[in-house]
Amino acid sequence: SPKLVDNKIFGSYKIVSQKPFKVQYTVNKNKVWSDGTPITGVDLLLSHVICSSSYSFTAKLGDPTDNAVKPAFDALCYGGTYDTHHVGLPTLSADKMSVTIEYDAKIPDWQLYGPGPSAVHALVHLAEGKTKLGTVAQNEAARERFLKAFNSYDETLLKKIGKVWSEDYNINRVDETTNPLLLVGNGPFMVKSAVPNGAVTMVRNPKYNSGPYRDWE
């Protein structure tokens, strides 16, 4: 029978307040992106940017309800359950491994609306015009630039990131000329090559530790 299966290898979530209804989402320590960069709670914050109309308005990223002009982040979840029920900004924990989100009520299926991880350091590097993978130190510094932009509603950097997020992943060829920053992920497989209207070759992500391999063997 269908049932919700939590990926406890990657992280956890728990209700920390009933009134107001708040949920804390935590990334387990030592989880890494395919480039070796640790995954933290900061990587969960992009979900808010691409799903919160109020954030888009405040950061001057566009009106998600305007069908004539696309917002900086051409996202589909504006107007959805998260957008309708979240309250304010997510709160980042002191160790930056958890985010707490307040909702206006205990919505049905609330477990399904938690934030997903995004390699925000790669997005920042792409927005800055870089074409090579950075060191862990460089990547963590880039993630801090994202966090600063997120907290300050930095229209300039966020619009650049939005353009990358909305447009640059729309590719049908992957070869030695592809910007490797576009391929950073945390899944069990990585794209090695892709031919337009042809084959896609996948290889195992040797750094994958965000979930059980057995599901993919």
Short mmCIF file of the C-alpha atoms (twelve columns), coordinates in Angstrom:
data_MODEL
# 
_entry.id   MODEL 
# 
loop_
_atom_site.group_PDB 
_atom_site.id 
_atom_site.type_symbol 
_atom_site.label_atom_id 
_atom_site.label_alt_id 
_atom_site.label_comp_id 
_atom_site.label_asym_id 
_atom_site.label_seq_id 
_atom_site.Cartn_x 
_atom_site.Cartn_y 
_atom_site.Cartn_z 
_atom_site.pdbx_PDB_model_num 
ATOM 1   C CA . SER A 1   0.000  0.000  0.000   1 
ATOM 2   C CA . PRO A 2   1.238  3.526  -0.688  1 
ATOM 3   C CA . LYS A 3   2.945  5.184  2.253   1 
ATOM 4   C CA . LEU A 4   5.260  8.094  2.940   1 
ATOM 5   C CA . VAL A 5   8.864  6.930  3.355   1 
ATOM 6   C CA . ASP A 6   11.171 9.422  5.040   1 
ATOM 7   C CA . ASN A 7   14.762 9.646  3.829   1 
ATOM 8   C CA . LYS A 8   16.349 9.646  7.270   1 
ATOM 9   C CA . ILE A 9   19.803 9.287  5.759   1 
ATOM 10  C CA . PHE A 10  19.586 12.809 4.354   1 
ATOM 11  C CA . GLY A 11  17.829 14.589 7.186   1 
ATOM 12  C CA . SER A 12  14.773 14.935 9.374   1 
ATOM 13  C CA . TYR A 13  11.795 17.150 10.155  1 
ATOM 14  C CA . LYS A 14  9.727  17.751 13.230  1 
ATOM 15  C CA . ILE A 15  6.952  19.960 14.521  1 
ATOM 16  C CA . VAL A 16  8.453  22.459 16.963  1 
ATOM 17  C CA . SER A 17  5.266  24.440 17.640  1 
ATOM 18  C CA . GLN A 18  1.556  23.695 17.215  1 
ATOM 19  C CA . LYS A 19  0.314  27.281 17.642  1 
ATOM 20  C CA . PRO A 20  1.649  28.874 15.575  1 
ATOM 21  C CA . PHE A 21  2.348  25.792 13.499  1 
ATOM 22  C CA . LYS A 22  6.079  25.543 12.862  1 
ATOM 23  C CA . VAL A 23  8.169  22.773 11.353  1 
ATOM 24  C CA . GLN A 24  11.938 22.425 11.565  1 
ATOM 25  C CA . TYR A 25  13.774 20.748 8.676   1 
ATOM 26  C CA . THR A 26  17.325 19.548 9.333   1 
ATOM 27  C CA . VAL A 27  20.066 18.309 7.010   1 
ATOM 28  C CA . ASN A 28  22.200 15.604 8.600   1 
ATOM 29  C CA . LYS A 29  25.874 16.398 8.941   1 
ATOM 30  C CA . ASN A 30  28.420 15.198 6.387   1 
ATOM 31  C CA . LYS A 31  26.022 15.152 3.437   1 
ATOM 32  C CA . VAL A 32  27.773 16.465 0.327   1 
ATOM 33  C CA . TRP A 33  27.153 17.719 -3.173  1 
ATOM 34  C CA . SER A 34  28.801 15.911 -6.070  1 
ATOM 35  C CA . ASP A 35  31.666 18.422 -5.991  1 
ATOM 36  C CA . GLY A 36  32.393 17.576 -2.343  1 
ATOM 37  C CA . THR A 37  30.804 20.691 -0.846  1 
ATOM 38  C CA . PRO A 38  28.887 19.993 2.390   1 
ATOM 39  C CA . ILE A 39  25.104 20.410 2.163   1 
ATOM 40  C CA . THR A 40  23.640 22.723 4.805   1 
ATOM 41  C CA . GLY A 41  20.350 24.317 5.735   1 
ATOM 42  C CA . VAL A 42  21.261 27.300 3.563   1 
ATOM 43  C CA . ASP A 43  20.764 25.027 0.557   1 
ATOM 44  C CA . LEU A 44  17.115 24.658 1.584   1 
ATOM 45  C CA . LEU A 45  16.383 28.368 1.362   1 
ATOM 46  C CA . LEU A 46  16.097 28.593 -2.420  1 
ATOM 47  C CA . SER A 47  12.814 26.688 -2.109  1 
ATOM 48  C CA . HIS A 48  11.373 29.743 -0.408  1 
ATOM 49  C CA . VAL A 49  12.600 32.074 -3.148  1 
ATOM 50  C CA . ILE A 50  11.001 30.013 -5.923  1 
ATOM 51  C CA . CYS A 51  7.718  29.352 -4.098  1 
ATOM 52  C CA . SER A 52  6.959  32.535 -2.157  1 
ATOM 53  C CA . SER A 53  5.151  35.294 -4.016  1 
ATOM 54  C CA . SER A 54  5.630  37.645 -1.072  1 
ATOM 55  C CA . TYR A 55  9.388  37.116 -1.252  1 
ATOM 56  C CA . SER A 56  9.369  37.790 -4.994  1 
ATOM 57  C CA . PHE A 57  7.448  41.022 -4.431  1 
ATOM 58  C CA . THR A 58  9.709  42.203 -1.599  1 
ATOM 59  C CA . ALA A 59  12.936 41.414 -3.468  1 
ATOM 60  C CA . LYS A 60  11.547 43.069 -6.620  1 
ATOM 61  C CA . LEU A 61  11.925 39.840 -8.567  1 
ATOM 62  C CA . GLY A 62  8.607  40.241 -10.351 1 
ATOM 63  C CA . ASP A 63  4.927  39.564 -9.895  1 
ATOM 64  C CA . PRO A 64  4.292  35.796 -10.117 1 
ATOM 65  C CA . THR A 65  0.596  36.477 -10.813 1 
ATOM 66  C CA . ASP A 66  1.365  38.544 -13.931 1 
ATOM 67  C CA . ASN A 67  0.947  36.177 -16.875 1 
ATOM 68  C CA . ALA A 68  2.393  38.741 -19.275 1 
ATOM 69  C CA . VAL A 69  5.795  39.137 -17.600 1 
ATOM 70  C CA . LYS A 70  7.671  36.210 -16.084 1 
ATOM 71  C CA . PRO A 71  9.321  36.776 -12.681 1 
ATOM 72  C CA . ALA A 72  13.077 36.414 -12.274 1 
ATOM 73  C CA . PHE A 73  12.517 32.825 -11.141 1 
ATOM 74  C CA . ASP A 74  10.238 31.207 -13.698 1 
ATOM 75  C CA . ALA A 75  8.876  28.750 -11.123 1 
ATOM 76  C CA . LEU A 76  5.726  26.661 -11.049 1 
ATOM 77  C CA . CYS A 77  5.038  26.579 -7.316  1 
ATOM 78  C CA . TYR A 78  4.017  30.221 -6.953  1 
ATOM 79  C CA . GLY A 79  0.390  30.186 -5.897  1 
ATOM 80  C CA . GLY A 80  0.683  26.657 -4.535  1 
ATOM 81  C CA . THR A 81  0.149  25.271 -1.055  1 
ATOM 82  C CA . TYR A 82  3.444  26.513 0.356   1 
ATOM 83  C CA . ASP A 83  2.963  29.969 -1.104  1 
ATOM 84  C CA . THR A 84  -0.554 30.181 0.281   1 
ATOM 85  C CA . HIS A 85  0.202  29.006 3.808   1 
ATOM 86  C CA . HIS A 86  3.762  29.990 4.802   1 
ATOM 87  C CA . VAL A 87  4.262  32.917 7.168   1 
ATOM 88  C CA . GLY A 88  7.300  35.191 6.921   1 
ATOM 89  C CA . LEU A 89  10.850 34.059 6.219   1 
ATOM 90  C CA . PRO A 90  12.270 30.652 7.161   1 
ATOM 91  C CA . THR A 91  14.508 30.848 10.231  1 
ATOM 92  C CA . LEU A 92  18.026 29.442 9.940   1 
ATOM 93  C CA . SER A 93  19.521 27.725 12.996  1 
ATOM 94  C CA . ALA A 94  22.762 28.898 14.573  1 
ATOM 95  C CA . ASP A 95  24.692 25.968 13.087  1 
ATOM 96  C CA . LYS A 96  23.039 26.609 9.692   1 
ATOM 97  C CA . MET A 97  21.920 22.989 9.386   1 
ATOM 98  C CA . SER A 98  18.203 23.561 10.024  1 
ATOM 99  C CA . VAL A 99  15.464 25.865 8.795   1 
ATOM 100 C CA . THR A 100 12.195 26.433 10.629  1 
ATOM 101 C CA . ILE A 101 9.120  27.412 8.647   1 
ATOM 102 C CA . GLU A 102 5.916  28.809 10.094  1 
ATOM 103 C CA . TYR A 103 2.569  28.010 8.478   1 
ATOM 104 C CA . ASP A 104 -0.755 29.698 9.110   1 
ATOM 105 C CA . ALA A 105 -2.334 26.340 9.959   1 
ATOM 106 C CA . LYS A 106 -1.536 22.653 10.133  1 
ATOM 107 C CA . ILE A 107 -2.210 22.002 6.469   1 
ATOM 108 C CA . PRO A 108 -3.099 18.503 5.234   1 
ATOM 109 C CA . ASP A 109 -0.089 16.509 3.999   1 
ATOM 110 C CA . TRP A 110 2.209  19.075 5.596   1 
ATOM 111 C CA . GLN A 111 5.060  16.552 5.436   1 
ATOM 112 C CA . LEU A 112 5.113  16.900 1.645   1 
ATOM 113 C CA . TYR A 113 5.756  20.636 1.544   1 
ATOM 114 C CA . GLY A 114 9.199  20.830 3.112   1 
ATOM 115 C CA . PRO A 115 12.037 22.642 1.338   1 
ATOM 116 C CA . GLY A 116 14.263 20.745 -1.070  1 
ATOM 117 C CA . PRO A 117 18.043 21.168 -1.379  1 
ATOM 118 C CA . SER A 118 19.592 23.266 -4.146  1 
ATOM 119 C CA . ALA A 119 23.296 23.739 -4.871  1 
ATOM 120 C CA . VAL A 120 23.143 27.478 -4.275  1 
ATOM 121 C CA . HIS A 121 26.932 27.804 -4.395  1 
ATOM 122 C CA . ALA A 122 26.901 26.554 -7.996  1 
ATOM 123 C CA . LEU A 123 24.108 28.990 -8.865  1 
ATOM 124 C CA . VAL A 124 26.109 31.881 -7.424  1 
ATOM 125 C CA . HIS A 125 29.221 30.879 -9.377  1 
ATOM 126 C CA . LEU A 126 27.165 30.582 -12.561 1 
ATOM 127 C CA . ALA A 127 25.579 33.974 -11.915 1 
ATOM 128 C CA . GLU A 128 29.064 35.408 -11.496 1 
ATOM 129 C CA . GLY A 129 30.173 33.994 -14.845 1 
ATOM 130 C CA . LYS A 130 32.439 31.234 -13.593 1 
ATOM 131 C CA . THR A 131 33.027 28.161 -15.736 1 
ATOM 132 C CA . LYS A 132 34.932 25.820 -13.425 1 
ATOM 133 C CA . LEU A 133 34.175 23.967 -10.214 1 
ATOM 134 C CA . GLY A 134 35.410 25.783 -7.136  1 
ATOM 135 C CA . THR A 135 37.197 24.508 -4.065  1 
ATOM 136 C CA . VAL A 136 35.138 23.701 -0.997  1 
ATOM 137 C CA . ALA A 137 36.290 26.969 0.568   1 
ATOM 138 C CA . GLN A 138 35.289 28.944 -2.528  1 
ATOM 139 C CA . ASN A 139 31.939 27.171 -2.665  1 
ATOM 140 C CA . GLU A 140 31.162 27.829 0.976   1 
ATOM 141 C CA . ALA A 141 32.038 31.492 0.460   1 
ATOM 142 C CA . ALA A 142 29.661 31.576 -2.522  1 
ATOM 143 C CA . ARG A 143 26.930 30.031 -0.386  1 
ATOM 144 C CA . GLU A 144 27.453 32.781 2.173   1 
ATOM 145 C CA . ARG A 145 26.971 35.334 -0.599  1 
ATOM 146 C CA . PHE A 146 23.670 33.661 -1.415  1 
ATOM 147 C CA . LEU A 147 22.616 33.733 2.245   1 
ATOM 148 C CA . LYS A 148 23.462 37.425 2.484   1 
ATOM 149 C CA . ALA A 149 21.486 38.115 -0.690  1 
ATOM 150 C CA . PHE A 150 18.561 36.053 0.618   1 
ATOM 151 C CA . ASN A 151 18.396 37.897 3.931   1 
ATOM 152 C CA . SER A 152 18.842 41.351 2.408   1 
ATOM 153 C CA . TYR A 153 16.556 40.798 -0.606  1 
ATOM 154 C CA . ASP A 154 19.506 41.649 -2.873  1 
ATOM 155 C CA . GLU A 155 17.705 42.298 -6.146  1 
ATOM 156 C CA . THR A 156 20.881 42.409 -8.247  1 
ATOM 157 C CA . LEU A 157 22.370 39.031 -7.313  1 
ATOM 158 C CA . LEU A 158 19.007 37.298 -6.976  1 
ATOM 159 C CA . LYS A 159 17.954 38.355 -10.477 1 
ATOM 160 C CA . LYS A 160 21.205 36.990 -11.895 1 
ATOM 161 C CA . ILE A 161 20.659 33.717 -10.052 1 
ATOM 162 C CA . GLY A 162 17.061 33.666 -11.260 1 
ATOM 163 C CA . LYS A 163 18.160 33.987 -14.885 1 
ATOM 164 C CA . VAL A 164 20.549 31.057 -14.458 1 
ATOM 165 C CA . TRP A 165 17.944 28.966 -12.643 1 
ATOM 166 C CA . SER A 166 15.273 29.709 -15.247 1 
ATOM 167 C CA . GLU A 167 17.316 29.420 -18.437 1 
ATOM 168 C CA . ASP A 168 20.770 27.868 -18.180 1 
ATOM 169 C CA . TYR A 169 19.695 24.322 -17.325 1 
ATOM 170 C CA . ASN A 170 17.627 24.120 -20.505 1 
ATOM 171 C CA . ILE A 171 20.265 22.201 -22.454 1 
ATOM 172 C CA . ASN A 172 20.159 19.069 -24.612 1 
ATOM 173 C CA . ARG A 173 23.897 18.523 -25.099 1 
ATOM 174 C CA . VAL A 174 26.435 17.590 -22.449 1 
ATOM 175 C CA . ASP A 175 30.081 17.132 -23.426 1 
ATOM 176 C CA . GLU A 176 33.530 18.411 -22.520 1 
ATOM 177 C CA . THR A 177 32.453 21.981 -23.323 1 
ATOM 178 C CA . THR A 178 29.527 21.966 -20.837 1 
ATOM 179 C CA . ASN A 179 29.985 24.159 -17.783 1 
ATOM 180 C CA . PRO A 180 30.503 21.612 -14.954 1 
ATOM 181 C CA . LEU A 181 28.722 23.904 -12.508 1 
ATOM 182 C CA . LEU A 182 25.473 23.004 -14.276 1 
ATOM 183 C CA . LEU A 183 25.958 19.343 -13.347 1 
ATOM 184 C CA . VAL A 184 26.446 19.704 -9.591  1 
ATOM 185 C CA . GLY A 185 23.861 17.643 -7.729  1 
ATOM 186 C CA . ASN A 186 23.364 15.268 -4.822  1 
ATOM 187 C CA . GLY A 187 21.667 12.342 -6.528  1 
ATOM 188 C CA . PRO A 188 23.098 8.842  -6.974  1 
ATOM 189 C CA . PHE A 189 23.843 9.412  -10.657 1 
ATOM 190 C CA . MET A 190 25.400 12.197 -12.705 1 
ATOM 191 C CA . VAL A 191 25.064 13.059 -16.390 1 
ATOM 192 C CA . LYS A 192 28.302 12.191 -18.174 1 
ATOM 193 C CA . SER A 193 27.162 13.035 -21.678 1 
ATOM 194 C CA . ALA A 194 24.054 13.794 -23.688 1 
ATOM 195 C CA . VAL A 195 23.445 13.942 -27.429 1 
ATOM 196 C CA . PRO A 196 20.598 16.084 -28.792 1 
ATOM 197 C CA . ASN A 197 17.661 13.823 -29.699 1 
ATOM 198 C CA . GLY A 198 19.860 10.872 -28.752 1 
ATOM 199 C CA . ALA A 199 21.360 9.068  -25.791 1 
ATOM 200 C CA . VAL A 200 22.083 10.277 -22.276 1 
ATOM 201 C CA . THR A 201 24.920 8.548  -20.414 1 
ATOM 202 C CA . MET A 202 24.776 8.462  -16.622 1 
ATOM 203 C CA . VAL A 203 27.527 7.501  -14.177 1 
ATOM 204 C CA . ARG A 204 27.443 6.915  -10.442 1 
ATOM 205 C CA . ASN A 205 28.087 9.919  -8.245  1 
ATOM 206 C CA . PRO A 206 31.070 8.701  -6.187  1 
ATOM 207 C CA . LYS A 207 30.302 11.213 -3.437  1 
ATOM 208 C CA . TYR A 208 26.619 10.304 -3.139  1 
ATOM 209 C CA . ASN A 209 25.579 9.915  0.496   1 
ATOM 210 C CA . SER A 210 22.132 11.524 0.546   1 
ATOM 211 C CA . GLY A 211 20.153 8.281  0.505   1 
ATOM 212 C CA . PRO A 212 20.320 4.506  0.102   1 
ATOM 213 C CA . TYR A 213 22.135 3.175  -2.969  1 
ATOM 214 C CA . ARG A 214 20.111 -0.036 -2.830  1 
ATOM 215 C CA . ASP A 215 17.126 1.754  -4.393  1 
ATOM 216 C CA . TRP A 216 19.182 2.377  -7.509  1 
ATOM 217 C CA . GLU A 217 21.065 -0.889 -8.011  1 
# 
